[in-house]
Amino acid sequence: MRSVEAIVPLKLTLFGEHAVVYGYPAIAMAISETMKVRVEKSDKTIVSSNTLTIGNIKVDLDEMRAESSQLNRVLSYVIAALNYFQDRRPVHVSVESTVEPSVGLGTSAAVIVGVVASYSRYIGLNYSPEEIAKISREIERSVQGLGSRMDTYTTSLGGLLYFPRNSDDVMRINGNLQIAAGYIRRATSTAEILRRVKRLRDRGHIVDKIMDVIGEVTELARKALESGDDSLLGELMYVNHGLLSSLGVSHPTIDELVSTARSLGMKGCKMSGGGGGGSVICVREPKSEILLESKGLKIVNSEINSTGVTTKEIN
Amino acid sequence: MRSVEAIVPLKLTLFGEHAVVYGYPAIAMAISETMKVRVEKSDKTIVSSNTLTIGNIKVDLDEMRAESSQLNRVLSYVIAALNYFQDRRPVHVSVESTVEPSVGLGTSAAVIVGVVASYSRYIGLNYSPEEIAKISREIERSVQGLGSRMDTYTTSLGGLLYFPRNSDDVMRINGNLQIAAGYIRRATSTAEILRRVKRLRDRGHIVDKIMDVIGEVTELARKALESGDDSLLGELMYVNHGLLSSLGVSHPTIDELVSTARSLGMKGCKMSGGGGGGSVICVREPKSEILLESKGLKIVNSEINSTGVTTKEIN
């Protein structure tokens, strides 16, 4: 074959971000906003992207090594993913995304998952979604160090997923949720946000207590999802948001948005993902997208994706 | 004597609002923004106020009974306070305040404390500040039902006060804190805010857990006050604010203000009092009042008052 294209759903964290890093449970959902990663026969290894932060740069990667300071994160993920495979063939990897990177939608994980899914099929391997998830997580960890398995698993497997406490399990939640979602640019890097939480944590045991409560909110949310109780679920979103905000990981515009939604009597909203800007989710109702747009957020297609990553051969 | 004037300091809650209603500890501070309550010899009992919500209304109260639906809260507090005394003499009670009522500054309590202090002296009783506090609290409870002893005690006694968990004790905190404070009108009534917390509480044990954390934040804040650690104290303000916000008792403008302060690297800010608008406090630094004013808050004189209520005879 000449090329393989992977369609990777992006994801939204519904509950438990940050706490999940410390072993607490989390809930994430794959969405219909997708990223395309195409692997194509080529004389040399080339990475290109007409979106994301690397713009239209084309990088010759015959050596499969790169000076990381000169390269951005997307590129380093592609290289790390390609380097995972023993069977190295020169390919043109192109990444196409309609959303900005680093806004809490799992684009970093999606790049890795997309390369693993498309390149593996290109070289004749037949990985299951679970294998793609596992391999992608390994690669992500080797590049990032910290973080959770949530993004790689959710973008690989699709659906509504529950990540239990202190475990490597992933469980499907038998439920449904209509959400509205949007994002703004992040004002603070993940590294700085993680530093803030750590600094606060070093000063006492308050952070652990707050993480405990976030863990309980996540468990209650799981039950609310299973029983279809949108009203409780929404209230838990507000609670989870306030707890994240108390940790200093939110953003003025988003705090005001969520607080406005609550004062307008909307069912529920919260920040989603690492914070410092980034994504916001709300229980979907007529007012929710209007509110998100009115505060300058870019709307994303937040219908649930239940397939996970898919690939097709293009001849 | 012809008349007695009481000068009553207003107050700011530093930590533990809402949680104090459920038996958790709290910290409050009397401030230099004051209310004047004057009791003057008169043929009939008259209540007047050129500030507060009753405006310039003068009400003849020969009967010392009032149709409460026609009267506002300030008036009902004055009447309840006068009715406390066996020795009833016709007086003209005038209340003068420079701040709006119901913004978390303890104006309701200050009215009661002011009447108790000035009227008792007018009829020849010599109450200690502790007696004034105790009597005022009794009167407040008879009118309000709910609430905490914090406001009546702080406006009576002055200073920086710690209200321990599940106790009627009040302890002075040996520390100092320079704060900036301002307020906006409240968008939500205390009754509605208390209903919100109760509704959330009825749905699970999450609210109790959050109250627990607020209690611990308050204990840490007490130590930080005693050791003069403004930086920790400020961080605890942010944490306390987020926890209050998770309970749905905050306000969009105030959430944005506090979040902006945090993102600007300011030491600490939080809502203060019942919420739904009302007061905000920040660790005082050059930027803090400018930020408060820029968000439309009216600045109050938040220097500490250490005398509590004082009275003087005017002949």
Interface residues (C-beta under 8 A of the other chain):
Chain A: A187 T188 L200 R203 G204 H205 I206 K209 I210 D212 V213 E216 V217 L220 L232 E235 L236 Y238 V239 N240 H241 G242 L243 L244 S245 S246 L247 G248 S250 H251 P252 T253 I254 D255 E256 V258 S259 T260 R262 S263
Chain B: A187 T188 L200 R203 G204 H205 I206 K209 I210 D212 V213 E216 V217 L220 L232 E235 L236 Y238 V239 N240 H241 G242 L243 L244 S245 S246 L247 G248 S250 H251 P252 T253 I254 D255 E256 V258 S259 T260 R262 S263
